[in-house]
Amino acid sequence: MPDGLVQIGEVAERLGLSLRTIRHYEEVGLVVPERTPGGFRLYSETDIGRLALIKRMKPLGFSLEEMRDLLEITDRLGAGDDDPTLISRLQMFERAVAERADKLREQLAMAREFGEQLRRQRMRAEPFA
């Protein structure tokens, strides 16, 4: 196996993703691994980093198109592209992540409050059980 490249099973284990999920991201063009002459996928650290970024975006509700856009931005910035619009686009993602994180914190607070309400209800009912 070429230096620095790993097979899909190792990627799945390292990132906690299923093989099916990794293949799906390849099918939609978010990651393009190298292939052995026998057709086995080989992933570089760059590919693994892309998949890790996608994994972080997914639970925040980002679409495949938004993922594709952010990956393009990070690829171009990583390649030294100094287009000022890239920074403003990246800042839009930063704001979107902050907004989504705030919403998740609100949902978590409501879930905790609901759990506490149920616990109090159970405590009141237990003496009669």
NORHULIN-V308913 format. One record per residue. N is the residue number from 0. RES is the residue in three letters. PSI is psi in radians with two decimals (NA if undefined). OMEGA is omega in whole degrees, -180 to 180 (999 if undefined). Layout:
BEGIN
N;RES;PSI;OMEGA  N;RES;PSI;OMEGA
END
This chain:
BEGIN
0;MET;2.35;180  1;PRO;2.59;-179  2;ASP;2.37;175  3;GLY;0.01;180  4;LEU;2.47;-179  5;VAL;2.74;180  6;GLN;2.90;-174  7;ILE;-0.63;-180  8;GLY;-0.72;178  9;GLU;-0.68;178  10;VAL;-0.82;-180  11;ALA;-0.78;-180  12;GLU;-0.79;-179  13;ARG;-0.68;-174  14;LEU;-0.20;-177  15;GLY;0.58;178  16;LEU;2.68;176  17;SER;2.75;176  18;LEU;-0.69;-180  19;ARG;-0.74;180  20;THR;-0.78;180  21;ILE;-0.75;178  22;ARG;-0.67;179  23;HIS;-0.79;180  24;TYR;-0.53;175  25;GLU;-0.78;-179  26;GLU;-0.63;-179  27;VAL;0.07;172  28;GLY;0.27;179  29;LEU;-0.43;176  30;VAL;2.45;-179  31;VAL;1.59;-179  32;PRO;2.80;172  33;GLU;2.91;178  34;ARG;2.50;173  35;THR;2.90;175  36;PRO;-0.46;178  37;GLY;0.00;176  38;GLY;0.06;179  39;PHE;2.45;179  40;ARG;2.41;175  41;LEU;2.20;-174  42;TYR;2.36;176  43;SER;3.00;176  44;GLU;-0.57;176  45;THR;-0.78;177  46;ASP;-0.76;-179  47;ILE;-0.68;176  48;GLY;-0.70;177  49;ARG;-0.79;180  50;LEU;-0.64;178  51;ALA;-0.70;178  52;LEU;-0.77;178  53;ILE;-0.74;-180  54;LYS;-0.64;178  55;ARG;-0.57;-177  56;MET;-0.60;-173  57;LYS;-0.90;-178  58;PRO;-0.22;177  59;LEU;0.02;174  60;GLY;0.30;178  61;PHE;2.46;179  62;SER;2.90;176  63;LEU;-0.66;179  64;GLU;-0.72;177  65;GLU;-0.70;177  66;MET;-0.80;179  67;ARG;-0.76;-179  68;ASP;-0.82;-180  69;LEU;-0.69;178  70;LEU;-0.67;177  71;GLU;-0.77;179  72;ILE;-0.87;-178  73;THR;-0.63;177  74;ASP;-0.83;-177  75;ARG;-0.74;177  76;LEU;-0.71;178  77;GLY;-0.48;179  78;ALA;0.06;177  79;GLY;0.18;178  80;ASP;2.18;-178  81;ASP;0.44;176  82;ASP;2.07;-177  83;PRO;-0.39;180  84;THR;-0.41;179  85;LEU;-0.73;-180  86;ILE;-0.74;180  87;SER;-0.64;177  88;ARG;-0.69;178  89;LEU;-0.68;177  90;GLN;-0.61;176  91;MET;-0.71;177  92;PHE;-0.70;177  93;GLU;-0.79;179  94;ARG;-0.72;180  95;ALA;-0.71;178  96;VAL;-0.77;180  97;ALA;-0.76;179  98;GLU;-0.75;-179  99;ARG;-0.64;177  100;ALA;-0.72;177  101;ASP;-0.76;180  102;LYS;-0.73;178  103;LEU;-0.67;177  104;ARG;-0.70;177  105;GLU;-0.76;179  106;GLN;-0.70;178  107;LEU;-0.74;178  108;ALA;-0.74;178  109;MET;-0.69;179  110;ALA;-0.72;179  111;ARG;-0.75;178  112;GLU;-0.74;178  113;PHE;-0.77;178  114;GLY;-0.72;178  115;GLU;-0.70;177  116;GLN;-0.75;178  117;LEU;-0.70;178  118;ARG;-0.77;179  119;ARG;-0.70;178  120;GLN;-0.77;180  121;ARG;-0.70;-179  122;MET;-0.66;178  123;ARG;-0.58;-177  124;ALA;-0.44;-175  125;GLU;-0.68;-179  126;PRO;-0.39;-179  127;PHE;-0.15;-177  128;ALA;NA;999
END
